[in-house]
């Protein structure tokens, strides 16, 4: 298949922009693959690993922009290349006649905007620490979206931020909401009395969206980065964020969401939370809840955490609707047909962990494959599968599935058509920065999977994380999935419960 590599010298763009540009080019007629990245050593190696090689690519420098395209013919590559040039020139054009040129460095930006209190950093990991340190030394809080920052650098940066009473949210911080302003992949939710701290981006998104649905709202949602509660980092930014919320008069209830905290860190945080004098709700993802005490309540799911926080904050409701939408019925569905294996295909890693734990809690054997599910290969093992489509082996050289659903839609078509699979479970996470209209693509993939199955039924369960205020409109996205035959739920836990009940209920009838 023809391919082309375009190098744009000294043209830096942040990773969120590059993911959106990759998605736009991948949608061009005749293009099968489009990757737009900065030419760091790691990104050049990733491009080489998926077959893109050229002498020009080898000579590219880290601040050069690389566009790698594959298509059905040279004409398709020409069109995509021209579209890329148009989009890049459009983005670089001044917003209005006489507008000042864009700052060429962080120092220039801070001189032009001295009132700015926060710096958002989304540069390649090898440079992210340097930029973050510049911001901290300039007295600014930092939202560090970048990943691949070395652990020892993270520790040093957080120590420096702590010494200056600043927040360093990250690295690998996907979500935050500060004073009603969303950063990264954040949902649009009303302001309210619940303050959140989270080492899980999609966990923060689900809880903040559920609080909105329950009639409550969020004062602030402070991300910390996925490693903050490790023994090495010691929850430096989690503790800083919690203390800020404890002192905030607009925050009446505090929520903590994290993945797999080190035991000694969790115990220390419990003692800290118990002394705040404000009610606290904690959800440690992937773990059963520990006993609640001293005003600190531990939840068994993100949904339970949101409902507890809503109740404690005096929200109009403290529980979600009992029933989900039923979805369209399969046209022909034998009454006692066994559903077969379940496969979960998740864009949010935290939501995948939540679903896997839920399925296991109901006695279902679940595997989380550490390798990609390859075309033409049988499904591994005999257990049900929960797959994190955001794992590196699926995203190598491609945008995250919250931005580009190509990989996940292909898995839905392929695995949904597999007669051994009878239940599909997936999440859909909305919000700023995410795919602008994801449900139609998922619906088309489900339609193709059902067509390939013939008369054999396929049960589909989906969680939709978002609100009606999001640019994608959660209500509209649910409607599209329902018309495609999916049962839609407001949380990953509830969707997994529905899928488990389907499996266990059919087994009971067959027994």
Secondary structure, 3 states (H helix, E strand, C coil): CCEEEEEECCCCCCHHHHHHHHHHHHCCCCEEEEEEEECCHHHHHHHHHCCCCCHHHHHCCCCCEEEEEEECCHHHHHHHHHHHHHHHHHHHCCCCCCCCCCCCCHHHHHHHCCCCCEEEECCCHHHHHHHHHHHHHCCCEEEECCCCCCHHHHHHHHHHHHHCCCCEECCCCCEEEECCEEEECECCCCCCCEEEEECCHHHHHHHHHHHHHCCCCEEEEEECCCCCCCCCCCCHHHHHHHHHHHHCCCCCEEEEEEECCCHHHHHHHHHHHHCCCCEEEEEEECCCCCCCECCEEECCCHHHHHHHHHHHCCCCCCCCCCCCCCCCCCCCCCCCCCCCEEEEEECCHHHHHHHHHHHHHCCCCEECCCCCCCCCCCCCCCCEEEEECCCHHHHCCCCCCCCCCHHHHHHHHHHHCCCCEEEEEEEEECCECCCCCCHHHHHHHHHHHHHHHCCCCCEEEEEEECCCCCCCCHHHHHHHHHHCCEEEECCHHHHHHHHHHHHHHHHHHHC
